[in-house]
Amino acid sequence: MSDSMDGEVLEIVQRVHKFFRKKGLTLSVAESCTGGLISHYITTLPGASIFFKAGVISYSIESKKIILGVSPETISRHGVVSKEAAVEIAEKVRSLTRTDYSVSTTGNLGPDVLEDKERGIIFIAVSKKGQTLSRELRLTGDRGDNKMNASLSALRFLIEVAEG
């Protein structure tokens, strides 16, 4: 990771910490393609335990169904790499952990096509009571760059929704 990216990561993580601590709100994360990197970023700074309640890495289809309770119909109809799956994953983890907010990621980091979805297509979702918003990303880097960029985009989207 470059020095400039270190600063970018630090800045967004500080914003997440400041928002959730100041407002007294809680956060959970459900990650698929980002493999725990969002949770890692959040817990890099001290004090995360005040607001960060859980991070779930549901990498396989089975774990999305068994751990999070994602509907088999959602997966068969839309695939795990879909807006619908990202939304349901975010809602399920927020409900499971009883947090005020949650963020989820699902996608194809590459290098191969997955579910007929090209490398670099990522879906992120942010859920809060009464509202879940999603965003589609089209990333063009290698697997590592896509993972980092998806994680940062998810944290930026979280702050955008939370502060908005």
Backbone torsions as a table, in degrees:
resi	resn	phi	psi	omega
1	MET	NA	132.7	-178.3
2	SER	-74.3	161.6	179.4
3	ASP	-61.4	-39.1	179.8
4	SER	-64.6	-36.4	178.4
5	MET	-69.9	-36.5	175.9
6	ASP	-54.9	-44.9	179.1
7	GLY	-64.3	-39.0	179.3
8	GLU	-66.0	-43.5	177.7
9	VAL	-61.3	-49.1	-178.7
10	LEU	-58.1	-44.3	-178.1
11	GLU	-61.2	-46.8	-177.2
12	ILE	-70.9	-37.4	178.6
13	VAL	-66.2	-39.1	176.2
14	GLN	-61.5	-39.8	178.4
15	ARG	-64.4	-41.3	177.6
16	VAL	-61.7	-50.0	179.6
17	HIS	-57.9	-47.9	-176.9
18	LYS	-61.4	-46.7	-178.4
19	PHE	-61.0	-53.9	-174.0
20	PHE	-68.3	-37.2	179.1
21	ARG	-69.5	-43.6	-178.9
22	LYS	-64.2	-40.2	-177.2
23	LYS	-85.8	-12.0	-178.1
24	GLY	68.5	31.9	-178.8
25	LEU	-103.3	161.2	-177.7
26	THR	-113.6	158.0	-174.3
27	LEU	-138.3	142.0	169.3
28	SER	-132.9	160.3	-176.8
29	VAL	-133.8	139.9	169.9
30	ALA	-126.0	115.7	-175.3
31	GLU	-115.8	138.1	169.9
32	SER	-112.2	-84.5	-174.4
33	CYS	-62.0	-26.4	-179.1
34	THR	-82.9	-7.4	167.5
35	GLY	53.9	28.4	177.9
36	GLY	100.7	-1.1	-177.4
37	LEU	-66.5	-36.6	177.5
38	ILE	-62.7	-47.0	178.4
39	SER	-61.1	-40.6	177.3
40	HIS	-59.5	-48.1	180.0
41	TYR	-59.0	-46.4	-177.8
42	ILE	-60.7	-39.2	-175.7
43	THR	-89.1	4.2	176.7
44	THR	-67.2	-36.3	179.3
45	LEU	-91.4	144.9	177.2
46	PRO	-67.1	153.1	177.1
47	GLY	94.1	-0.1	-178.8
48	ALA	-62.7	-29.0	-176.8
49	SER	-64.8	-15.5	177.6
50	ILE	-65.3	-36.5	-174.9
51	PHE	-124.4	-25.4	-175.2
52	PHE	-88.9	110.3	-172.7
53	LYS	-93.1	-35.3	-176.6
54	ALA	-164.6	147.4	170.6
55	GLY	-129.1	124.3	-179.6
56	VAL	-113.7	129.0	173.0
57	ILE	-103.6	103.0	179.4
58	SER	-107.4	82.8	-172.1
59	TYR	-79.0	-37.6	-178.0
60	SER	-91.9	161.4	175.8
61	ILE	-60.7	-42.3	-178.4
62	GLU	-60.1	-42.9	-178.7
63	SER	-68.3	-30.6	176.5
64	LYS	-65.0	-38.5	179.2
65	LYS	-75.4	-50.5	-171.5
66	ILE	-75.6	-49.6	-175.1
67	ILE	-78.0	-48.2	-174.7
68	LEU	-92.3	-22.0	-178.5
69	GLY	80.6	26.8	177.0
70	VAL	-66.1	135.9	-176.0
71	SER	-64.3	129.9	174.6
72	PRO	-58.0	-30.0	178.7
73	GLU	-65.7	-41.1	177.7
74	THR	-60.4	-44.6	-177.8
75	ILE	-68.2	-43.9	-178.4
76	SER	-70.5	-34.2	-177.8
77	ARG	-78.7	-41.9	-172.3
78	HIS	-115.7	-19.4	-174.8
79	GLY	89.1	164.3	178.0
80	VAL	-77.6	-22.5	175.6
81	VAL	-94.2	81.2	-177.2
82	SER	-158.9	158.6	175.1
83	LYS	-60.1	-43.6	-177.3
84	GLU	-61.5	-40.8	178.1
85	ALA	-67.2	-43.7	179.6
86	ALA	-59.1	-43.6	179.1
87	VAL	-62.6	-48.6	-178.2
88	GLU	-65.3	-39.2	178.0
89	ILE	-60.7	-45.7	179.6
90	ALA	-62.6	-44.6	-179.3
91	GLU	-66.1	-40.6	-178.5
92	LYS	-66.6	-43.0	-178.2
93	VAL	-70.2	-34.7	177.5
94	ARG	-65.1	-42.2	178.3
95	SER	-66.5	-45.5	-178.4
96	LEU	-60.4	-40.5	-175.3
97	THR	-96.7	-5.4	-179.4
98	ARG	53.9	46.8	178.3
99	THR	-101.4	163.3	179.0
100	ASP	-72.8	-35.6	-178.1
101	TYR	-134.9	155.2	169.8
102	SER	-146.4	158.1	175.0
103	VAL	-134.2	143.3	-179.8
104	SER	-133.6	156.3	174.2
105	THR	-135.9	143.3	170.6
106	THR	-153.2	142.5	-178.3
107	GLY	172.1	-171.2	-179.7
108	ASN	-119.6	104.5	178.8
109	LEU	-74.9	-20.9	-177.6
110	GLY	104.7	176.5	10.2
111	PRO	-88.6	-12.3	-172.9
112	ASP	-99.1	165.8	173.1
113	VAL	-70.6	140.9	-179.7
114	LEU	-133.1	126.3	-177.3
115	GLU	52.2	39.2	-176.8
116	ASP	61.1	19.7	179.4
117	LYS	-110.2	131.3	-174.3
118	GLU	-68.7	159.6	176.2
119	ARG	-59.2	137.5	175.4
120	GLY	94.7	-2.8	176.5
121	ILE	-87.6	122.2	-175.7
122	ILE	-131.9	141.6	173.9
123	PHE	-118.9	132.0	176.1
124	ILE	-122.5	149.8	178.4
125	ALA	-141.6	146.8	174.9
126	VAL	-124.0	129.0	-178.5
127	SER	-119.7	136.0	169.4
128	LYS	-139.0	167.7	-176.2
129	LYS	-53.3	123.3	176.0
130	GLY	83.8	-2.0	-176.8
131	GLN	-157.4	132.7	171.5
132	THR	-131.4	125.5	-179.3
133	LEU	-114.9	148.9	-179.5
134	SER	-132.1	163.1	179.5
135	ARG	-146.3	142.6	176.1
136	GLU	-103.9	134.3	176.6
137	LEU	-113.7	146.0	173.2
138	ARG	-123.6	97.0	-175.7
139	LEU	-98.7	146.4	-173.2
140	THR	-120.0	6.9	-179.0
141	GLY	-83.3	-172.1	173.8
142	ASP	-78.9	179.2	-174.5
143	ARG	-55.4	-47.3	-179.2
144	GLY	-64.6	-44.5	178.3
145	ASP	-63.2	-42.2	-179.7
146	ASN	-63.4	-39.4	178.8
147	LYS	-63.4	-46.0	179.9
148	MET	-66.3	-45.0	-179.0
149	ASN	-66.7	-36.5	176.7
150	ALA	-65.0	-41.2	179.6
151	SER	-64.5	-46.3	179.0
152	LEU	-65.5	-40.0	178.3
153	SER	-63.1	-38.7	178.7
154	ALA	-65.0	-42.3	178.6
155	LEU	-67.4	-39.0	176.7
156	ARG	-63.6	-42.6	179.6
157	PHE	-64.1	-41.2	177.0
158	LEU	-57.0	-49.2	-179.8
159	ILE	-64.7	-40.7	178.5
160	GLU	-58.6	-46.7	-179.9
161	VAL	-68.9	-45.6	-176.4
162	ALA	-64.7	-43.9	-177.7
163	GLU	-81.5	-20.8	-176.3
164	GLY	-70.9	NA	NA
